[in-house]
Amino acid sequence: MSSSKEKSSIAVIGSGLIGRSWAMVFMSGGYRVKVYDNQPGQAARAVQEVRKQLEELQEAHMLRGDLSASEQIALLSSHDDLSQALEGTFFIQECVFEEIEAKQNVFQAVESLVGEGVILSSSTSCLLPSNVFSRVQNRKRCIISHPVNPPYYVRLVELVPHPEMLPGVMDTTYALMTAVGQAPVRLNREIDGFALNRVQYAIIAESWRLVQDGVISVNDIDLVMTEGLGMRYAFIGPMETMHLNAPEGLEDYLQRYRDGMRRVLTTFGPVPDFSGEAAERINKEMCELIPADQQHLSVKRERRDQMLMGLAKLKK
């Protein structure tokens, strides 16, 4: 499984937001990228969109990698023909919408057009590899590379193996993701929600319960994260936090706080259903802070991306 940039290209299947982001990430690392979309003309439009984004990033001095915007664009091609898009590739990143049937169909079609050594990777955020790749005959080269939206600014990629995957596929994918400046993490086996969403849903559930039960407002629970936990979690994770938060490290922390943690955790309520009267109330409160029309949401999303770019720069 050679990943030599000179010899090999990466195919990105699907040219939506995630597909375009992946293309930009791979190009920033100097790889040739072939974008395919089954909607005629869609891949070509995606290339124009990527060109515009890269030029804007260059102007803002936020372009990733050592190559200029024009050098990166020169590495990108668009294809309406799948076999053409797959020719000469060593790695395929699928980015079609989050629907199991669509992904299964893509990989079934792709497998018939590529050699045994080509890695098949999916961007799915929640579908299990054993389901996504169920129509693939040779599942030894199947892996999920789940990015965090938007992948260009948030570096984490969760690598989730298919149960039949060869260890070398994980190593090659990990090396590729590292080479293009992402921060890959390995899951040793598949699990519903992977790691990021399991942790995220735990935070969402308790935040939701606290608002639903009238303990705290929507605005204030978000401040608990942005001005409290989030400040710390941008640089150190929960395990290191415990290790640093007691004079003699993790063991000391557990001796001090183990009982308290267990006591509080037993008071957590049932899993919320995120619907009904509570959902209406929480939505109303959220929309008073940020109205749910395209104009307000676009401004806030743009601000999010700007802040993430600034934070990525700071973390460097």
PAVEX-922869 format. One record per residue (C-alpha): residue number from 1; x, y, z. Coordinates in Angstrom, 3 decimals. Layout:
<atoms>
+-----+----------+----------+----------+
! num !       xx !       yy !       zz !
+-----+----------+----------+----------+
! NUM !        X !        Y !        Z !
...
+-----+----------+----------+----------+
</atoms>
This chain:
<atoms>
+-----+----------+----------+----------+
! num !       xx !       yy !       zz !
+-----+----------+----------+----------+
!   1 !    0.000 !    0.000 !    0.000 !
!   2 !    2.301 !    2.732 !   -1.261 !
!   3 !    1.334 !    6.243 !   -0.254 !
!   4 !    4.057 !    7.994 !   -2.234 !
!   5 !    2.633 !   11.355 !   -3.270 !
!   6 !    4.345 !   11.272 !   -6.662 !
!   7 !    2.895 !    7.916 !   -7.636 !
!   8 !   -0.505 !    8.037 !   -6.022 !
!   9 !   -3.737 !    9.926 !   -5.905 !
!  10 !   -6.608 !    9.981 !   -3.452 !
!  11 !  -10.206 !    9.738 !   -4.648 !
!  12 !  -12.910 !   11.684 !   -2.797 !
!  13 !  -16.400 !   10.341 !   -3.524 !
!  14 !  -19.076 !   12.991 !   -2.984 !
!  15 !  -18.467 !   16.717 !   -3.405 !
!  16 !  -20.568 !   18.221 !   -0.609 !
!  17 !  -19.189 !   20.158 !    2.356 !
!  18 !  -17.293 !   17.192 !    3.848 !
!  19 !  -15.978 !   16.020 !    0.462 !
!  20 !  -14.667 !   19.510 !   -0.353 !
!  21 !  -13.077 !   19.779 !    3.092 !
!  22 !  -11.352 !   16.403 !    2.735 !
!  23 !  -10.061 !   17.407 !   -0.717 !
!  24 !   -8.574 !   20.585 !    0.792 !
!  25 !   -6.959 !   18.624 !    3.639 !
!  26 !   -5.357 !   16.053 !    1.293 !
!  27 !   -4.175 !   18.742 !   -1.170 !
!  28 !   -2.605 !   20.716 !    1.679 !
!  29 !   -0.394 !   17.663 !    2.251 !
!  30 !    0.660 !   17.604 !   -1.410 !
!  31 !   -1.503 !   14.682 !   -2.597 !
!  32 !   -3.269 !   14.610 !   -5.963 !
!  33 !   -7.029 !   14.545 !   -5.347 !
!  34 !   -9.720 !   13.313 !   -7.733 !
!  35 !  -13.231 !   14.386 !   -6.772 !
!  36 !  -16.179 !   12.361 !   -8.072 !
!  37 !  -19.902 !   13.099 !   -7.838 !
!  38 !  -22.698 !   11.128 !   -9.509 !
!  39 !  -24.626 !   14.364 !  -10.212 !
!  40 !  -23.225 !   15.633 !  -13.545 !
!  41 !  -21.362 !   18.939 !  -13.182 !
!  42 !  -21.436 !   18.819 !   -9.387 !
!  43 !  -17.758 !   17.815 !   -8.980 !
!  44 !  -16.668 !   20.621 !  -11.337 !
!  45 !  -18.674 !   23.129 !   -9.272 !
!  46 !  -17.009 !   21.775 !   -6.123 !
!  47 !  -13.555 !   22.438 !   -7.649 !
!  48 !  -14.542 !   26.081 !   -8.286 !
!  49 !  -15.784 !   26.370 !   -4.694 !
!  50 !  -12.513 !   24.878 !   -3.355 !
!  51 !  -10.464 !   27.274 !   -5.509 !
!  52 !  -12.376 !   30.235 !   -4.039 !
!  53 !  -11.941 !   28.951 !   -0.465 !
!  54 !   -8.209 !   28.317 !   -0.870 !
!  55 !   -7.637 !   31.812 !   -2.286 !
!  56 !   -9.540 !   33.335 !    0.660 !
!  57 !   -7.522 !   31.224 !    3.129 !
!  58 !   -4.272 !   32.312 !    1.476 !
!  59 !   -5.306 !   35.964 !    1.776 !
!  60 !   -6.087 !   35.452 !    5.472 !
!  61 !   -2.688 !   33.676 !    5.968 !
!  62 !   -4.586 !   30.584 !    7.116 !
!  63 !   -3.741 !   28.239 !    4.242 !
!  64 !   -2.559 !   24.819 !    5.446 !
!  65 !    0.564 !   23.103 !    4.138 !
!  66 !    3.681 !   24.345 !    2.321 !
!  67 !    2.122 !   24.836 !   -1.121 !
!  68 !    0.464 !   28.001 !   -2.430 !
!  69 !   -3.265 !   28.062 !   -3.262 !
!  70 !   -2.539 !   27.763 !   -7.006 !
!  71 !   -0.116 !   24.854 !   -6.428 !
!  72 !   -2.785 !   23.071 !   -4.371 !
!  73 !   -5.509 !   23.709 !   -6.969 !
!  74 !   -3.220 !   22.183 !   -9.619 !
!  75 !   -3.443 !   18.892 !   -7.672 !
!  76 !   -7.260 !   18.777 !   -7.924 !
!  77 !   -9.398 !   17.298 !  -10.696 !
!  78 !  -13.154 !   16.692 !  -11.026 !
!  79 !  -14.772 !   13.582 !  -12.517 !
!  80 !  -18.282 !   12.502 !  -13.525 !
!  81 !  -16.977 !    9.034 !  -14.403 !
!  82 !  -16.276 !    6.800 !  -11.393 !
!  83 !  -13.685 !    4.492 !  -13.009 !
!  84 !  -11.736 !    7.546 !  -14.184 !
!  85 !  -11.813 !    9.043 !  -10.680 !
!  86 !  -10.515 !    5.803 !   -9.131 !
!  87 !   -7.673 !    5.227 !  -11.592 !
!  88 !   -4.232 !    5.348 !   -9.935 !
!  89 !   -5.581 !    5.927 !   -6.409 !
!  90 !   -4.286 !    4.188 !   -3.279 !
!  91 !   -6.898 !    5.610 !   -0.879 !
!  92 !  -10.610 !    6.317 !   -1.335 !
!  93 !  -12.489 !    8.631 !    1.028 !
!  94 !  -16.267 !    8.303 !    0.683 !
!  95 !  -18.309 !   11.387 !    1.655 !
!  96 !  -21.855 !   10.768 !    0.420 !
!  97 !  -24.817 !   11.614 !    2.663 !
!  98 !  -25.351 !    9.725 !    5.922 !
!  99 !  -27.589 !    6.956 !    4.572 !
! 100 !  -26.533 !    3.326 !    4.883 !
! 101 !  -27.910 !    2.200 !    1.496 !
! 102 !  -26.123 !    5.019 !   -0.356 !
! 103 !  -22.793 !    4.194 !    1.265 !
! 104 !  -23.172 !    0.435 !    0.681 !
! 105 !  -23.903 !    1.083 !   -3.009 !
! 106 !  -20.860 !    3.342 !   -3.364 !
! 107 !  -18.476 !    0.749 !   -1.914 !
! 108 !  -20.006 !   -2.067 !   -3.952 !
! 109 !  -19.416 !   -0.046 !   -7.143 !
! 110 !  -15.940 !    1.098 !   -6.058 !
! 111 !  -14.700 !   -2.391 !   -5.167 !
! 112 !  -15.310 !   -3.707 !   -8.684 !
! 113 !  -13.097 !   -0.936 !  -10.107 !
! 114 !  -10.010 !   -0.982 !   -7.843 !
! 115 !   -7.231 !   -3.437 !   -6.929 !
! 116 !   -6.969 !   -5.431 !   -3.705 !
! 117 !   -4.509 !   -3.059 !   -2.032 !
! 118 !   -6.629 !    0.110 !   -2.293 !
! 119 !   -7.959 !    1.308 !    1.080 !
! 120 !  -11.702 !    1.962 !    1.303 !
! 121 !  -12.485 !    4.640 !    3.883 !
! 122 !  -15.844 !    6.134 !    4.904 !
! 123 !  -16.531 !    9.534 !    6.495 !
! 124 !  -19.604 !    8.280 !    8.367 !
! 125 !  -20.176 !    9.866 !   11.769 !
! 126 !  -22.290 !    7.089 !   13.283 !
! 127 !  -22.740 !    4.050 !   11.023 !
! 128 !  -20.757 !    0.962 !   12.035 !
! 129 !  -18.060 !   -0.315 !    9.645 !
! 130 !  -19.598 !   -3.820 !    9.669 !
! 131 !  -22.797 !   -2.260 !    8.210 !
! 132 !  -21.230 !    0.318 !    5.871 !
! 133 !  -18.986 !   -2.278 !    4.183 !
! 134 !  -21.413 !   -5.239 !    4.253 !
! 135 !  -21.553 !   -5.457 !    0.423 !
! 136 !  -17.772 !   -5.378 !   -0.017 !
! 137 !  -16.246 !   -8.802 !   -0.770 !
! 138 !  -12.709 !   -8.091 !    0.506 !
! 139 !  -13.266 !   -6.293 !    3.807 !
! 140 !   -9.622 !   -6.503 !    4.926 !
! 141 !   -8.962 !   -2.953 !    3.640 !
! 142 !  -12.077 !   -1.250 !    5.057 !
! 143 !  -11.908 !    1.514 !    7.667 !
! 144 !  -13.899 !    4.502 !    8.857 !
! 145 !  -12.115 !    7.872 !    8.993 !
! 146 !  -14.632 !   10.082 !   10.772 !
! 147 !  -13.687 !   13.775 !   10.622 !
! 148 !  -15.040 !   16.518 !   12.869 !
! 149 !  -16.975 !   19.225 !   11.068 !
! 150 !  -15.333 !   21.317 !    9.608 !
! 151 !  -12.298 !   19.006 !    9.033 !
! 152 !  -10.103 !   21.794 !    7.626 !
! 153 !  -10.149 !   23.630 !   10.972 !
! 154 !  -10.727 !   20.780 !   13.441 !
! 155 !   -7.951 !   18.223 !   13.059 !
! 156 !   -9.342 !   15.172 !   14.854 !
! 157 !  -10.104 !   12.051 !   12.794 !
! 158 !  -11.516 !    8.905 !   14.436 !
! 159 !  -10.189 !    5.730 !   12.787 !
! 160 !  -12.586 !    2.818 !   13.318 !
! 161 !  -11.618 !   -0.621 !   11.958 !
! 162 !  -13.875 !   -3.106 !   10.224 !
! 163 !  -13.744 !   -6.353 !   12.304 !
! 164 !  -11.916 !   -8.102 !    9.404 !
! 165 !   -9.503 !   -5.220 !    8.684 !
! 166 !   -5.765 !   -5.951 !    8.450 !
! 167 !   -3.643 !   -4.009 !   11.014 !
! 168 !   -1.562 !   -2.506 !    8.184 !
! 169 !   -4.620 !   -0.617 !    6.918 !
! 170 !   -4.887 !    1.222 !   10.244 !
! 171 !   -1.148 !    2.032 !   10.125 !
! 172 !   -1.298 !    3.358 !    6.539 !
! 173 !   -4.409 !    5.445 !    7.249 !
! 174 !   -2.917 !    6.794 !   10.487 !
! 175 !    0.293 !    7.747 !    8.654 !
! 176 !   -1.670 !    9.439 !    5.845 !
! 177 !   -3.819 !   11.457 !    8.257 !
! 178 !   -0.721 !   12.526 !   10.197 !
! 179 !    1.100 !   13.472 !    6.965 !
! 180 !   -1.738 !   15.813 !    5.924 !
! 181 !   -1.785 !   17.511 !    9.338 !
! 182 !   -4.849 !   15.850 !   10.892 !
! 183 !   -4.812 !   14.377 !   14.415 !
! 184 !   -5.904 !   10.741 !   14.066 !
! 185 !   -7.055 !    8.586 !   16.988 !
! 186 !   -7.357 !    4.788 !   16.799 !
! 187 !  -10.371 !    2.890 !   18.084 !
! 188 !   -9.449 !   -0.733 !   18.736 !
! 189 !  -12.917 !   -1.992 !   17.759 !
! 190 !  -16.206 !   -0.680 !   16.426 !
! 191 !  -18.727 !    0.719 !   18.917 !
! 192 !  -21.968 !    2.630 !   18.367 !
! 193 !  -21.271 !    6.389 !   18.291 !
! 194 !  -17.476 !    5.854 !   18.163 !
! 195 !  -15.639 !    7.886 !   20.853 !
! 196 !  -16.301 !   11.533 !   20.005 !
! 197 !  -20.084 !   11.287 !   19.798 !
! 198 !  -20.338 !    9.095 !   22.888 !
! 199 !  -18.530 !   11.794 !   24.889 !
! 200 !  -20.440 !   14.583 !   23.124 !
! 201 !  -23.818 !   12.931 !   23.789 !
! 202 !  -22.954 !   12.493 !   27.484 !
! 203 !  -22.301 !   16.255 !   27.712 !
! 204 !  -25.424 !   17.114 !   25.686 !
! 205 !  -27.611 !   14.812 !   27.829 !
! 206 !  -26.566 !   16.278 !   31.180 !
! 207 !  -26.681 !   19.854 !   29.820 !
! 208 !  -30.186 !   19.177 !   28.490 !
! 209 !  -31.354 !   17.671 !   31.825 !
! 210 !  -30.053 !   20.683 !   33.781 !
! 211 !  -31.919 !   23.125 !   31.498 !
! 212 !  -35.041 !   20.936 !   31.307 !
! 213 !  -35.174 !   20.664 !   35.129 !
! 214 !  -34.898 !   24.452 !   35.514 !
! 215 !  -31.474 !   24.344 !   37.201 !
! 216 !  -29.784 !   26.642 !   34.667 !
! 217 !  -30.537 !   28.598 !   31.470 !
! 218 !  -29.496 !   27.661 !   27.911 !
! 219 !  -27.125 !   30.637 !   27.815 !
! 220 !  -25.504 !   29.769 !   31.138 !
! 221 !  -24.985 !   26.056 !   30.468 !
! 222 !  -23.168 !   27.039 !   27.270 !
! 223 !  -21.016 !   29.423 !   29.350 !
! 224 !  -20.158 !   26.518 !   31.684 !
! 225 !  -18.466 !   24.958 !   28.636 !
! 226 !  -17.043 !   27.999 !   26.783 !
! 227 !  -15.711 !   29.848 !   29.834 !
! 228 !  -15.014 !   26.794 !   31.988 !
! 229 !  -14.481 !   23.235 !   30.765 !
! 230 !  -13.903 !   24.223 !   27.137 !
! 231 !  -11.023 !   26.546 !   28.040 !
! 232 !   -9.183 !   23.611 !   29.540 !
! 233 !  -10.344 !   20.970 !   27.076 !
! 234 !   -8.950 !   22.942 !   24.111 !
! 235 !   -5.476 !   21.896 !   25.304 !
! 236 !   -5.784 !   18.968 !   27.716 !
! 237 !   -8.296 !   16.126 !   27.879 !
! 238 !  -10.295 !   14.748 !   30.812 !
! 239 !   -7.667 !   12.153 !   31.793 !
! 240 !   -4.803 !   14.671 !   31.859 !
! 241 !   -7.095 !   17.144 !   33.669 !
! 242 !   -7.523 !   14.661 !   36.528 !
! 243 !   -3.788 !   13.942 !   36.561 !
! 244 !   -2.913 !   17.651 !   36.861 !
! 245 !   -5.717 !   18.591 !   39.258 !
! 246 !   -4.339 !   16.784 !   42.324 !
! 247 !   -0.923 !   17.452 !   43.900 !
! 248 !    0.324 !   13.914 !   43.241 !
! 249 !   -1.434 !   13.030 !   40.005 !
! 250 !   -4.218 !   10.703 !   38.924 !
! 251 !   -4.069 !    8.210 !   41.797 !
! 252 !   -4.208 !   11.085 !   44.297 !
! 253 !   -7.154 !   12.626 !   42.354 !
! 254 !   -9.108 !    9.363 !   42.512 !
! 255 !   -8.514 !    9.003 !   46.249 !
! 256 !   -9.771 !   12.550 !   46.820 !
! 257 !  -12.729 !   12.663 !   44.425 !
! 258 !  -13.754 !    9.068 !   43.622 !
! 259 !  -16.622 !    8.999 !   46.152 !
! 260 !  -17.903 !   12.433 !   45.164 !
! 261 !  -17.833 !   11.555 !   41.460 !
! 262 !  -19.760 !    8.350 !   42.039 !
! 263 !  -22.291 !   10.126 !   44.288 !
! 264 !  -22.999 !   12.843 !   41.673 !
! 265 !  -23.099 !   10.376 !   38.774 !
! 266 !  -25.821 !    8.324 !   40.489 !
! 267 !  -28.060 !   11.451 !   40.554 !
! 268 !  -28.076 !   11.785 !   36.733 !
! 269 !  -31.576 !   11.401 !   35.306 !
! 270 !  -32.736 !    9.036 !   32.541 !
! 271 !  -31.728 !    9.579 !   28.917 !
! 272 !  -33.783 !   12.578 !   27.690 !
! 273 !  -36.110 !   12.010 !   24.718 !
! 274 !  -35.231 !   15.458 !   23.266 !
! 275 !  -38.860 !   16.077 !   22.231 !
! 276 !  -42.186 !   17.391 !   23.483 !
! 277 !  -42.726 !   20.378 !   25.761 !
! 278 !  -39.125 !   20.500 !   27.049 !
! 279 !  -37.698 !   20.545 !   23.518 !
! 280 !  -40.089 !   23.364 !   22.520 !
! 281 !  -39.103 !   25.372 !   25.580 !
! 282 !  -35.354 !   24.863 !   25.078 !
! 283 !  -35.637 !   25.636 !   21.357 !
! 284 !  -37.544 !   28.873 !   22.131 !
! 285 !  -34.821 !   29.912 !   24.596 !
! 286 !  -32.072 !   29.099 !   22.074 !
! 287 !  -33.815 !   31.031 !   19.282 !
! 288 !  -34.124 !   34.096 !   21.500 !
! 289 !  -30.309 !   34.048 !   21.719 !
! 290 !  -29.723 !   33.152 !   18.039 !
! 291 !  -32.747 !   33.277 !   15.707 !
! 292 !  -32.939 !   30.138 !   13.530 !
! 293 !  -33.026 !   31.953 !   10.173 !
! 294 !  -30.270 !   31.496 !    7.573 !
! 295 !  -28.862 !   34.998 !    8.037 !
! 296 !  -28.259 !   34.677 !   11.797 !
! 297 !  -27.060 !   31.075 !   11.573 !
! 298 !  -24.626 !   31.858 !    8.721 !
! 299 !  -23.078 !   34.725 !   10.679 !
! 300 !  -22.642 !   32.488 !   13.731 !
! 301 !  -21.205 !   29.610 !   11.661 !
! 302 !  -18.732 !   31.984 !   10.044 !
! 303 !  -17.736 !   33.246 !   13.489 !
! 304 !  -17.311 !   29.627 !   14.662 !
! 305 !  -14.981 !   28.862 !   11.745 !
! 306 !  -12.969 !   32.069 !   12.303 !
! 307 !  -12.571 !   31.245 !   15.992 !
! 308 !  -11.560 !   27.659 !   15.175 !
! 309 !   -8.954 !   28.955 !   12.705 !
! 310 !   -7.583 !   31.312 !   15.362 !
! 311 !   -7.542 !   28.536 !   17.951 !
! 312 !   -5.787 !   26.138 !   15.540 !
! 313 !   -3.142 !   28.822 !   14.954 !
! 314 !   -2.736 !   29.368 !   18.699 !
! 315 !   -2.428 !   25.631 !   19.376 !
! 316 !    0.415 !   25.395 !   16.850 !
+-----+----------+----------+----------+
</atoms>
